[in-house]
């Protein structure tokens, strides 16, 4: 395996980089909140509108249809009008969906509002990690991109906290409406930051790109970044989606889409969307108690993500994945065994299920959760980065949609134990994918990562 030569690290204005990462993180909070709030709200939406199991699955899952649409369109928009402008539009759509959802007079209107929120999620999930990756220096890129996933976990925890707080008054409308607050803050902050210098350079706006670079790095850093960008643009920016299938990019596409699909089919969002339902299956039947148990899992998710932020640029991506996915596998099979023997376990099943889910979410949070989006933002060449990340997000959204739309039906048809064993089986597949497909990208500049990925494909 070839190793990229060491390059001098530029001096950077850490305040500026952290500000940009914080703004992108707000997009993650919105993503997590609007995904997570449905777990608590659905308990009361179900009774308000008299929903069937199938309609309940659609109310939960329609946000993923919107996110797939937003990812598909957002990738093209991010390459065409810029990363910052796409984030601005994402903020506007977030506000629209957050206002419409609590005002919904019927389930059809709520579905439309949730679909709008999904479109906004698609825009920001495609664009925010790319935007940060194109500004961040190589030695801290993993941590800074990982902040997006960390913010997403905070959004989920906030959603569960709001759900727990409002559960007594069954205030599902206010649960949805609170999402407008971070949406407005996100929009106000996005308009204060510049466009990505890599995107500006790709559009022939070199002077503007240099001005942005000088706002957060020294002259040596400007020269280094410009050289990297110029080398990556020897091939012009590509406007065709079919270019993702070219021999030079196909391996990057396989890595990104394959890993984001595996991230979803290992079952993470069944816990995010249906946490109270899972705990009810385990014997925790009181609504507020089930929401509280889901909140504990969400807080664990936040705390465990910090592990990834600390270690991802120190020990690397693959070691964290081996440990994390291995732990997820053990947790899911243990949970499956507990459900299989739930008559013998009796009331202790609820405690065991909570421990298993907390162990699972811990392992996910320091491995697959942040690292999937770090890799997606790293492996594509600049000329196709927006579309590449959009394709990965589309794959993630599609698999997420299928999992969330089928979870309750699968529980009813196959039983609790077999359902969680299926997700455990996908974890085993993920371990093989990490071993034989995922590259180690720690400390390498973006251009060398995409070049080495392409060359490894051609060599194979």
GUGUTI-357943 format. One record per residue (C-alpha): y, z, x; residue in one letter; residue number from 1. Coordinates in steps of 0.5 Angstrom, whole numbers, plus 2048, in hexadecimal, padded with zeros to 3 digits. Last residue first. Layout:
! residues N
yy Y zz Z xx X romar a milum NUM;
...
! end
This chain:
! residues 460
yy 7F7 zz 7EF xx 7F1 romar x milum 460;
yy 7FC zz 7ED xx 7F6 romar x milum 459;
yy 801 zz 7E9 xx 7F1 romar x milum 458;
yy 801 zz 7F0 xx 7ED romar x milum 457;
yy 802 zz 7F4 xx 7F3 romar x milum 456;
yy 808 zz 7F0 xx 7F5 romar x milum 455;
yy 80B zz 7F0 xx 7EE romar x milum 454;
yy 80B zz 7F8 xx 7EE romar x milum 453;
yy 80D zz 7F8 xx 7F5 romar x milum 452;
yy 813 zz 7F4 xx 7F3 romar x milum 451;
yy 815 zz 7F8 xx 7ED romar x milum 450;
yy 814 zz 7FF xx 7F1 romar x milum 449;
yy 818 zz 7FC xx 7F7 romar x milum 448;
yy 81E zz 7FA xx 7F2 romar x milum 447;
yy 81E zz 801 xx 7EF romar x milum 446;
yy 81F zz 805 xx 7F6 romar x milum 445;
yy 819 zz 809 xx 7F8 romar x milum 444;
yy 819 zz 811 xx 7F8 romar x milum 443;
yy 813 zz 812 xx 7F3 romar x milum 442;
yy 810 zz 80B xx 7F0 romar x milum 441;
yy 809 zz 80D xx 7F1 romar x milum 440;
yy 806 zz 807 xx 7ED romar x milum 439;
yy 802 zz 808 xx 7E6 romar x milum 438;
yy 7FC zz 803 xx 7E6 romar x milum 437;
yy 7F5 zz 806 xx 7E9 romar x milum 436;
yy 7F6 zz 80D xx 7E8 romar x milum 435;
yy 7FB zz 80E xx 7E3 romar x milum 434;
yy 7F7 zz 809 xx 7DE romar x milum 433;
yy 7F1 zz 80D xx 7E0 romar x milum 432;
yy 7F4 zz 813 xx 7DE romar x milum 431;
yy 7F7 zz 810 xx 7D7 romar x milum 430;
yy 7F0 zz 80E xx 7D5 romar x milum 429;
yy 7EE zz 815 xx 7D5 romar x milum 428;
yy 7F4 zz 817 xx 7D1 romar x milum 427;
yy 7F2 zz 812 xx 7CC romar x milum 426;
yy 7EC zz 816 xx 7CB romar x milum 425;
yy 7F0 zz 81C xx 7CA romar x milum 424;
yy 7F3 zz 818 xx 7C4 romar x milum 423;
yy 7ED zz 817 xx 7C1 romar x milum 422;
yy 7EA zz 81E xx 7C2 romar x milum 421;
yy 7F0 zz 820 xx 7BE romar x milum 420;
yy 7EE zz 81C xx 7B8 romar x milum 419;
yy 7E7 zz 81E xx 7B9 romar x milum 418;
yy 7E8 zz 825 xx 7B8 romar x milum 417;
yy 7ED zz 824 xx 7B2 romar x milum 416;
yy 7E9 zz 820 xx 7AE romar x milum 415;
yy 7E7 zz 819 xx 7AE romar x milum 414;
yy 7EA zz 816 xx 7A7 romar x milum 413;
yy 7EF zz 81B xx 7A5 romar x milum 412;
yy 7F2 zz 81D xx 7AC romar x milum 411;
yy 7F2 zz 815 xx 7AD romar x milum 410;
yy 7F6 zz 814 xx 7A7 romar x milum 409;
yy 7FB zz 81A xx 7A9 romar x milum 408;
yy 7FB zz 816 xx 7B0 romar x milum 407;
yy 7FC zz 80F xx 7AE romar x milum 406;
yy 803 zz 80E xx 7AE romar x milum 405;
yy 805 zz 812 xx 7B4 romar x milum 404;
yy 800 zz 80F xx 7B8 romar x milum 403;
yy 802 zz 808 xx 7B6 romar x milum 402;
yy 809 zz 809 xx 7B7 romar x milum 401;
yy 808 zz 80C xx 7BD romar x milum 400;
yy 804 zz 806 xx 7C0 romar x milum 399;
yy 80A zz 802 xx 7BD romar x milum 398;
yy 80F zz 806 xx 7C0 romar x milum 397;
yy 80C zz 806 xx 7C7 romar x milum 396;
yy 80B zz 7FF xx 7C7 romar x milum 395;
yy 812 zz 7FE xx 7C5 romar x milum 394;
yy 815 zz 802 xx 7CA romar x milum 393;
yy 811 zz 7FF xx 7D0 romar x milum 392;
yy 813 zz 7F8 xx 7CD romar x milum 391;
yy 81A zz 7FB xx 7CD romar x milum 390;
yy 81A zz 7FE xx 7D4 romar x milum 389;
yy 818 zz 7F7 xx 7D6 romar x milum 388;
yy 81D zz 7F3 xx 7D2 romar x milum 387;
yy 823 zz 7F8 xx 7D6 romar x milum 386;
yy 81F zz 7F7 xx 7DD romar x milum 385;
yy 81F zz 7F0 xx 7DD romar x milum 384;
yy 824 zz 7ED xx 7E2 romar x milum 383;
yy 824 zz 7F4 xx 7E5 romar x milum 382;
yy 81C zz 7F4 xx 7E7 romar x milum 381;
yy 818 zz 7F9 xx 7E3 romar x milum 380;
yy 814 zz 7FF xx 7E6 romar x milum 379;
yy 819 zz 804 xx 7E6 romar x milum 378;
yy 81B zz 805 xx 7DE romar x milum 377;
yy 814 zz 805 xx 7DC romar x milum 376;
yy 812 zz 80A xx 7E1 romar x milum 375;
yy 817 zz 80F xx 7DF romar x milum 374;
yy 816 zz 80E xx 7D8 romar x milum 373;
yy 80E zz 810 xx 7D9 romar x milum 372;
yy 810 zz 815 xx 7DE romar x milum 371;
yy 814 zz 819 xx 7D9 romar x milum 370;
yy 80E zz 81B xx 7D4 romar x milum 369;
yy 808 zz 819 xx 7D7 romar x milum 368;
yy 809 zz 81E xx 7DC romar x milum 367;
yy 80D zz 825 xx 7DC romar x milum 366;
yy 80D zz 825 xx 7D4 romar x milum 365;
yy 806 zz 822 xx 7D3 romar x milum 364;
yy 803 zz 828 xx 7D7 romar x milum 363;
yy 807 zz 82D xx 7D3 romar x milum 362;
yy 806 zz 829 xx 7CC romar x milum 361;
yy 7FF zz 82A xx 7CD romar x milum 360;
yy 7FF zz 831 xx 7CF romar x milum 359;
yy 803 zz 833 xx 7C9 romar x milum 358;
yy 7FF zz 82F xx 7C5 romar x milum 357;
yy 7F9 zz 833 xx 7C7 romar x milum 356;
yy 7FC zz 83A xx 7C7 romar x milum 355;
yy 7FE zz 838 xx 7C0 romar x milum 354;
yy 7F7 zz 836 xx 7BE romar x milum 353;
yy 7F4 zz 83C xx 7C1 romar x milum 352;
yy 7F9 zz 840 xx 7BD romar x milum 351;
yy 7F8 zz 83D xx 7B6 romar x milum 350;
yy 7F0 zz 83D xx 7B7 romar x milum 349;
yy 7F0 zz 844 xx 7B8 romar x milum 348;
yy 7F0 zz 845 xx 7B0 romar x milum 347;
yy 7E9 zz 842 xx 7B0 romar x milum 346;
yy 7E6 zz 840 xx 7B6 romar x milum 345;
yy 7DF zz 83F xx 7B4 romar x milum 344;
yy 7E1 zz 83A xx 7AE romar x milum 343;
yy 7E6 zz 837 xx 7B3 romar x milum 342;
yy 7E0 zz 834 xx 7B7 romar x milum 341;
yy 7E2 zz 82D xx 7B7 romar x milum 340;
yy 7E9 zz 82F xx 7B7 romar x milum 339;
yy 7E8 zz 833 xx 7BD romar x milum 338;
yy 7E4 zz 82D xx 7C1 romar x milum 337;
yy 7EA zz 828 xx 7BF romar x milum 336;
yy 7EF zz 82D xx 7C2 romar x milum 335;
yy 7EB zz 82E xx 7C8 romar x milum 334;
yy 7EB zz 827 xx 7C9 romar x milum 333;
yy 7F2 zz 826 xx 7C8 romar x milum 332;
yy 7F4 zz 82B xx 7CD romar x milum 331;
yy 7EF zz 829 xx 7D2 romar x milum 330;
yy 7F2 zz 822 xx 7D2 romar x milum 329;
yy 7F9 zz 824 xx 7D2 romar x milum 328;
yy 7F8 zz 828 xx 7D8 romar x milum 327;
yy 7F5 zz 822 xx 7DC romar x milum 326;
yy 7FB zz 81E xx 7DA romar x milum 325;
yy 800 zz 823 xx 7DD romar x milum 324;
yy 7FC zz 824 xx 7E3 romar x milum 323;
yy 7FB zz 81D xx 7E5 romar x milum 322;
yy 802 zz 81B xx 7E2 romar x milum 321;
yy 805 zz 820 xx 7E7 romar x milum 320;
yy 802 zz 81D xx 7ED romar x milum 319;
yy 803 zz 816 xx 7EB romar x milum 318;
yy 80B zz 817 xx 7EA romar x milum 317;
yy 80D zz 81A xx 7F1 romar x milum 316;
yy 80D zz 821 xx 7F4 romar x milum 315;
yy 814 zz 821 xx 7F5 romar x milum 314;
yy 818 zz 81C xx 7F0 romar x milum 313;
yy 813 zz 81E xx 7EA romar x milum 312;
yy 813 zz 826 xx 7EC romar x milum 311;
yy 819 zz 829 xx 7E9 romar x milum 310;
yy 81B zz 824 xx 7E4 romar x milum 309;
yy 813 zz 824 xx 7E2 romar x milum 308;
yy 813 zz 82C xx 7E2 romar x milum 307;
yy 819 zz 82C xx 7DD romar x milum 306;
yy 815 zz 828 xx 7D8 romar x milum 305;
yy 811 zz 82E xx 7D8 romar x milum 304;
yy 816 zz 832 xx 7D5 romar x milum 303;
yy 818 zz 82D xx 7D0 romar x milum 302;
yy 811 zz 82C xx 7CD romar x milum 301;
yy 810 zz 834 xx 7CD romar x milum 300;
yy 816 zz 834 xx 7C8 romar x milum 299;
yy 813 zz 82F xx 7C4 romar x milum 298;
yy 80C zz 832 xx 7C3 romar x milum 297;
yy 810 zz 839 xx 7C1 romar x milum 296;
yy 814 zz 835 xx 7BC romar x milum 295;
yy 80D zz 832 xx 7B9 romar x milum 294;
yy 80A zz 839 xx 7B8 romar x milum 293;
yy 811 zz 83B xx 7B5 romar x milum 292;
yy 810 zz 835 xx 7B0 romar x milum 291;
yy 809 zz 837 xx 7AE romar x milum 290;
yy 80C zz 83E xx 7AD romar x milum 289;
yy 811 zz 83C xx 7A9 romar x milum 288;
yy 80D zz 838 xx 7A5 romar x milum 287;
yy 807 zz 83D xx 7A4 romar x milum 286;
yy 800 zz 83A xx 7A5 romar x milum 285;
yy 7FF zz 83C xx 7AC romar x milum 284;
yy 7F7 zz 83A xx 7AB romar x milum 283;
yy 7F6 zz 835 xx 7B0 romar x milum 282;
yy 7F7 zz 82F xx 7AC romar x milum 281;
yy 7FE zz 833 xx 7AA romar x milum 280;
yy 7FF zz 832 xx 7B1 romar x milum 279;
yy 7FE zz 82B xx 7B2 romar x milum 278;
yy 802 zz 82A xx 7AB romar x milum 277;
yy 808 zz 82E xx 7AF romar x milum 276;
yy 808 zz 82A xx 7B5 romar x milum 275;
yy 807 zz 823 xx 7B1 romar x milum 274;
yy 80D zz 81F xx 7B4 romar x milum 273;
yy 80D zz 822 xx 7BB romar x milum 272;
yy 806 zz 824 xx 7BC romar x milum 271;
yy 804 zz 81D xx 7B9 romar x milum 270;
yy 809 zz 81B xx 7BE romar x milum 269;
yy 805 zz 81C xx 7C4 romar x milum 268;
yy 7FE zz 819 xx 7C2 romar x milum 267;
yy 7FB zz 816 xx 7C9 romar x milum 266;
yy 7FD zz 810 xx 7C5 romar x milum 265;
yy 804 zz 810 xx 7C7 romar x milum 264;
yy 805 zz 811 xx 7CE romar x milum 263;
yy 7FF zz 80C xx 7CE romar x milum 262;
yy 804 zz 807 xx 7CB romar x milum 261;
yy 809 zz 809 xx 7D0 romar x milum 260;
yy 804 zz 808 xx 7D6 romar x milum 259;
yy 802 zz 801 xx 7D4 romar x milum 258;
yy 809 zz 7FE xx 7D2 romar x milum 257;
yy 80C zz 800 xx 7D9 romar x milum 256;
yy 806 zz 7FF xx 7DE romar x milum 255;
yy 804 zz 7F8 xx 7DA romar x milum 254;
yy 80B zz 7F6 xx 7DA romar x milum 253;
yy 80C zz 7F8 xx 7E2 romar x milum 252;
yy 805 zz 7F4 xx 7E3 romar x milum 251;
yy 808 zz 7EE xx 7DF romar x milum 250;
yy 80F zz 7EE xx 7E3 romar x milum 249;
yy 80D zz 7E9 xx 7E9 romar x milum 248;
yy 808 zz 7E5 xx 7E5 romar x milum 247;
yy 80D zz 7E3 xx 7DF romar x milum 246;
yy 80B zz 7E7 xx 7D9 romar x milum 245;
yy 811 zz 7EA xx 7D8 romar x milum 244;
yy 815 zz 7E4 xx 7D9 romar x milum 243;
yy 812 zz 7E2 xx 7D2 romar x milum 242;
yy 818 zz 7E7 xx 7CF romar x milum 241;
yy 81D zz 7E2 xx 7D2 romar x milum 240;
yy 824 zz 7E4 xx 7D4 romar x milum 239;
yy 823 zz 7E5 xx 7DB romar x milum 238;
yy 828 zz 7E7 xx 7E0 romar x milum 237;
yy 828 zz 7E2 xx 7E6 romar x milum 236;
yy 823 zz 7E3 xx 7EC romar x milum 235;
yy 827 zz 7E5 xx 7F2 romar x milum 234;
yy 829 zz 7EA xx 7EE romar x milum 233;
yy 825 zz 7F0 xx 7F1 romar x milum 232;
yy 827 zz 7EE xx 7F8 romar x milum 231;
yy 82F zz 7EE xx 7F5 romar x milum 230;
yy 82D zz 7F5 xx 7F2 romar x milum 229;
yy 82A zz 7F8 xx 7F8 romar x milum 228;
yy 830 zz 7F6 xx 7FC romar x milum 227;
yy 835 zz 7F8 xx 7F7 romar x milum 226;
yy 832 zz 7FF xx 7F7 romar x milum 225;
yy 832 zz 800 xx 7FF romar x milum 224;
yy 839 zz 7FD xx 7FF romar x milum 223;
yy 83C zz 802 xx 7FA romar x milum 222;
yy 838 zz 808 xx 7FD romar x milum 221;
yy 83B zz 806 xx 804 romar x milum 220;
yy 842 zz 806 xx 801 romar x milum 219;
yy 840 zz 80D xx 7FD romar x milum 218;
yy 83D zz 80E xx 7F6 romar x milum 217;
yy 840 zz 810 xx 7EF romar x milum 216;
yy 846 zz 80D xx 7ED romar x milum 215;
yy 845 zz 808 xx 7F3 romar x milum 214;
yy 83F zz 805 xx 7EF romar x milum 213;
yy 843 zz 804 xx 7E9 romar x milum 212;
yy 848 zz 800 xx 7ED romar x milum 211;
yy 843 zz 7FC xx 7F0 romar x milum 210;
yy 840 zz 7FA xx 7EA romar x milum 209;
yy 847 zz 7F8 xx 7E7 romar x milum 208;
yy 848 zz 7F3 xx 7ED romar x milum 207;
yy 841 zz 7F0 xx 7ED romar x milum 206;
yy 842 zz 7EE xx 7E5 romar x milum 205;
yy 83D zz 7E8 xx 7E6 romar x milum 204;
yy 839 zz 7EB xx 7E0 romar x milum 203;
yy 833 zz 7ED xx 7E5 romar x milum 202;
yy 838 zz 7F1 xx 7E8 romar x milum 201;
yy 83B zz 7F5 xx 7E2 romar x milum 200;
yy 833 zz 7F6 xx 7E0 romar x milum 199;
yy 832 zz 7FA xx 7E7 romar x milum 198;
yy 839 zz 7FD xx 7E6 romar x milum 197;
yy 837 zz 800 xx 7E0 romar x milum 196;
yy 83D zz 801 xx 7DB romar x milum 195;
yy 842 zz 806 xx 7DC romar x milum 194;
yy 842 zz 80D xx 7D8 romar x milum 193;
yy 847 zz 810 xx 7D3 romar x milum 192;
yy 844 zz 80C xx 7CD romar x milum 191;
yy 83D zz 80F xx 7CE romar x milum 190;
yy 840 zz 816 xx 7CD romar x milum 189;
yy 843 zz 815 xx 7C6 romar x milum 188;
yy 83D zz 812 xx 7C3 romar x milum 187;
yy 838 zz 817 xx 7C6 romar x milum 186;
yy 83D zz 81D xx 7C3 romar x milum 185;
yy 83D zz 819 xx 7BC romar x milum 184;
yy 835 zz 819 xx 7BC romar x milum 183;
yy 834 zz 820 xx 7BE romar x milum 182;
yy 838 zz 822 xx 7B8 romar x milum 181;
yy 835 zz 81D xx 7B3 romar x milum 180;
yy 82E zz 820 xx 7B4 romar x milum 179;
yy 830 zz 826 xx 7B0 romar x milum 178;
yy 82F zz 821 xx 7AA romar x milum 177;
yy 828 zz 821 xx 7AA romar x milum 176;
yy 827 zz 828 xx 7AA romar x milum 175;
yy 82C zz 829 xx 7A5 romar x milum 174;
yy 828 zz 824 xx 7A0 romar x milum 173;
yy 822 zz 828 xx 7A2 romar x milum 172;
yy 825 zz 82F xx 79F romar x milum 171;
yy 81F zz 832 xx 79D romar x milum 170;
yy 823 zz 839 xx 79C romar x milum 169;
yy 81E zz 83D xx 7A0 romar x milum 168;
yy 81C zz 837 xx 7A5 romar x milum 167;
yy 823 zz 836 xx 7A7 romar x milum 166;
yy 823 zz 83A xx 7AE romar x milum 165;
yy 81C zz 838 xx 7AF romar x milum 164;
yy 81E zz 830 xx 7AE romar x milum 163;
yy 824 zz 831 xx 7B3 romar x milum 162;
yy 81F zz 834 xx 7B8 romar x milum 161;
yy 81A zz 82F xx 7B7 romar x milum 160;
yy 820 zz 82A xx 7B8 romar x milum 159;
yy 823 zz 82D xx 7BE romar x milum 158;
yy 81C zz 82D xx 7C1 romar x milum 157;
yy 81B zz 826 xx 7C0 romar x milum 156;
yy 822 zz 824 xx 7C3 romar x milum 155;
yy 821 zz 829 xx 7C9 romar x milum 154;
yy 81A zz 825 xx 7CA romar x milum 153;
yy 81F zz 81E xx 7CA romar x milum 152;
yy 823 zz 821 xx 7CF romar x milum 151;
yy 81E zz 823 xx 7D4 romar x milum 150;
yy 81C zz 81B xx 7D3 romar x milum 149;
yy 822 zz 819 xx 7D4 romar x milum 148;
yy 823 zz 81E xx 7DA romar x milum 147;
yy 81D zz 81A xx 7DD romar x milum 146;
yy 821 zz 814 xx 7DF romar x milum 145;
yy 826 zz 819 xx 7E3 romar x milum 144;
yy 820 zz 81C xx 7E6 romar x milum 143;
yy 81C zz 816 xx 7E8 romar x milum 142;
yy 823 zz 813 xx 7EB romar x milum 141;
yy 824 zz 818 xx 7F0 romar x milum 140;
yy 822 zz 815 xx 7F6 romar x milum 139;
yy 823 zz 80E xx 7F4 romar x milum 138;
yy 82B zz 80F xx 7F2 romar x milum 137;
yy 82C zz 80F xx 7EB romar x milum 136;
yy 831 zz 809 xx 7E7 romar x milum 135;
yy 82C zz 804 xx 7E5 romar x milum 134;
yy 826 zz 809 xx 7E4 romar x milum 133;
yy 82B zz 80D xx 7DF romar x milum 132;
yy 82D zz 807 xx 7DB romar x milum 131;
yy 826 zz 805 xx 7DB romar x milum 130;
yy 824 zz 80C xx 7D8 romar x milum 129;
yy 829 zz 80B xx 7D3 romar x milum 128;
yy 828 zz 804 xx 7D1 romar x milum 127;
yy 821 zz 803 xx 7CD romar x milum 126;
yy 821 zz 80A xx 7CB romar x milum 125;
yy 828 zz 80A xx 7C8 romar x milum 124;
yy 827 zz 803 xx 7C4 romar x milum 123;
yy 820 zz 805 xx 7C1 romar x milum 122;
yy 823 zz 80C xx 7BF romar x milum 121;
yy 829 zz 809 xx 7BC romar x milum 120;
yy 824 zz 804 xx 7B8 romar x milum 119;
yy 820 zz 80A xx 7B6 romar x milum 118;
yy 826 zz 80E xx 7B3 romar x milum 117;
yy 827 zz 807 xx 7AF romar x milum 116;
yy 820 zz 808 xx 7AD romar x milum 115;
yy 820 zz 80F xx 7AB romar x milum 114;
yy 826 zz 80D xx 7A7 romar x milum 113;
yy 823 zz 808 xx 7A3 romar x milum 112;
yy 81D zz 80C xx 7A2 romar x milum 111;
yy 821 zz 811 xx 79F romar x milum 110;
yy 824 zz 80C xx 79A romar x milum 109;
yy 81D zz 80A xx 798 romar x milum 108;
yy 81B zz 812 xx 797 romar x milum 107;
yy 821 zz 813 xx 792 romar x milum 106;
yy 828 zz 816 xx 791 romar x milum 105;
yy 829 zz 815 xx 799 romar x milum 104;
yy 82F zz 819 xx 79B romar x milum 103;
yy 82C zz 81D xx 7A1 romar x milum 102;
yy 829 zz 816 xx 7A4 romar x milum 101;
yy 830 zz 812 xx 7A3 romar x milum 100;
yy 834 zz 816 xx 7A8 romar x milum 99;
yy 82F zz 817 xx 7AE romar x milum 98;
yy 82D zz 80F xx 7AD romar x milum 97;
yy 835 zz 80D xx 7AD romar x milum 96;
yy 836 zz 812 xx 7B3 romar x milum 95;
yy 830 zz 80F xx 7B7 romar x milum 94;
yy 832 zz 808 xx 7B6 romar x milum 93;
yy 839 zz 80A xx 7B9 romar x milum 92;
yy 835 zz 80D xx 7BF romar x milum 91;
yy 831 zz 807 xx 7C0 romar x milum 90;
yy 837 zz 802 xx 7C0 romar x milum 89;
yy 83A zz 806 xx 7C6 romar x milum 88;
yy 833 zz 807 xx 7C9 romar x milum 87;
yy 833 zz 7FF xx 7C9 romar x milum 86;
yy 83A zz 7FE xx 7CC romar x milum 85;
yy 838 zz 803 xx 7D2 romar x milum 84;
yy 832 zz 7FF xx 7D4 romar x milum 83;
yy 836 zz 7F8 xx 7D3 romar x milum 82;
yy 837 zz 7F2 xx 7CE romar x milum 81;
yy 831 zz 7EE xx 7D0 romar x milum 80;
yy 82C zz 7F2 xx 7D4 romar x milum 79;
yy 82D zz 7F8 xx 7CF romar x milum 78;
yy 82D zz 7F3 xx 7C9 romar x milum 77;
yy 826 zz 7F0 xx 7CB romar x milum 76;
yy 823 zz 7F7 xx 7CC romar x milum 75;
yy 826 zz 7FA xx 7C6 romar x milum 74;
yy 823 zz 7F4 xx 7C1 romar x milum 73;
yy 81C zz 7F6 xx 7C3 romar x milum 72;
yy 81E zz 7FE xx 7C4 romar x milum 71;
yy 822 zz 7FE xx 7BD romar x milum 70;
yy 81C zz 7FB xx 7B9 romar x milum 69;
yy 817 zz 7FF xx 7BC romar x milum 68;
yy 81B zz 805 xx 7BB romar x milum 67;
yy 81C zz 803 xx 7B4 romar x milum 66;
yy 815 zz 802 xx 7B3 romar x milum 65;
yy 814 zz 809 xx 7B6 romar x milum 64;
yy 819 zz 80C xx 7B1 romar x milum 63;
yy 815 zz 80A xx 7AC romar x milum 62;
yy 80F zz 80E xx 7AE romar x milum 61;
yy 811 zz 815 xx 7AB romar x milum 60;
yy 813 zz 812 xx 7A4 romar x milum 59;
yy 80D zz 80D xx 7A5 romar x milum 58;
yy 808 zz 813 xx 7A6 romar x milum 57;
yy 80B zz 817 xx 7A0 romar x milum 56;
yy 80A zz 811 xx 79C romar x milum 55;
yy 803 zz 810 xx 79E romar x milum 54;
yy 801 zz 818 xx 79C romar x milum 53;
yy 805 zz 817 xx 796 romar x milum 52;
yy 80C zz 819 xx 795 romar x milum 51;
yy 80F zz 81D xx 78F romar x milum 50;
yy 816 zz 81C xx 791 romar x milum 49;
yy 819 zz 823 xx 792 romar x milum 48;
yy 812 zz 826 xx 793 romar x milum 47;
yy 810 zz 821 xx 799 romar x milum 46;
yy 818 zz 822 xx 79B romar x milum 45;
yy 816 zz 829 xx 79C romar x milum 44;
yy 811 zz 829 xx 7A1 romar x milum 43;
yy 813 zz 823 xx 7A4 romar x milum 42;
yy 81A zz 826 xx 7A6 romar x milum 41;
yy 816 zz 82B xx 7AB romar x milum 40;
yy 812 zz 825 xx 7AF romar x milum 39;
yy 817 zz 820 xx 7AD romar x milum 38;
yy 81C zz 824 xx 7B2 romar x milum 37;
yy 818 zz 821 xx 7B8 romar x milum 36;
yy 81A zz 81A xx 7B9 romar x milum 35;
yy 821 zz 81B xx 7B7 romar x milum 34;
yy 822 zz 820 xx 7BB romar x milum 33;
yy 81E zz 81D xx 7C1 romar x milum 32;
yy 822 zz 817 xx 7C1 romar x milum 31;
yy 828 zz 81A xx 7C0 romar x milum 30;
yy 827 zz 81F xx 7C6 romar x milum 29;
yy 825 zz 819 xx 7CA romar x milum 28;
yy 82B zz 815 xx 7C9 romar x milum 27;
yy 82F zz 81C xx 7CB romar x milum 26;
yy 82B zz 81B xx 7D1 romar x milum 25;
yy 82E zz 814 xx 7D3 romar x milum 24;
yy 835 zz 818 xx 7D2 romar x milum 23;
yy 832 zz 81D xx 7D7 romar x milum 22;
yy 82F zz 818 xx 7DC romar x milum 21;
yy 836 zz 815 xx 7DC romar x milum 20;
yy 83A zz 81C xx 7DD romar x milum 19;
yy 834 zz 81D xx 7E2 romar x milum 18;
yy 836 zz 817 xx 7E6 romar x milum 17;
yy 83D zz 818 xx 7E6 romar x milum 16;
yy 83D zz 81F xx 7E8 romar x milum 15;
yy 838 zz 81D xx 7EE romar x milum 14;
yy 83D zz 819 xx 7F1 romar x milum 13;
yy 838 zz 815 xx 7F6 romar x milum 12;
yy 837 zz 815 xx 7FD romar x milum 11;
yy 833 zz 80F xx 7FF romar x milum 10;
yy 82C zz 810 xx 801 romar x milum 9;
yy 82A zz 80C xx 808 romar x milum 8;
yy 823 zz 808 xx 806 romar x milum 7;
yy 81C zz 809 xx 808 romar x milum 6;
yy 818 zz 803 xx 808 romar x milum 5;
yy 813 zz 802 xx 802 romar x milum 4;
yy 80C zz 803 xx 803 romar x milum 3;
yy 807 zz 7FE xx 803 romar x milum 2;
yy 800 zz 800 xx 800 romar x milum 1;
! end
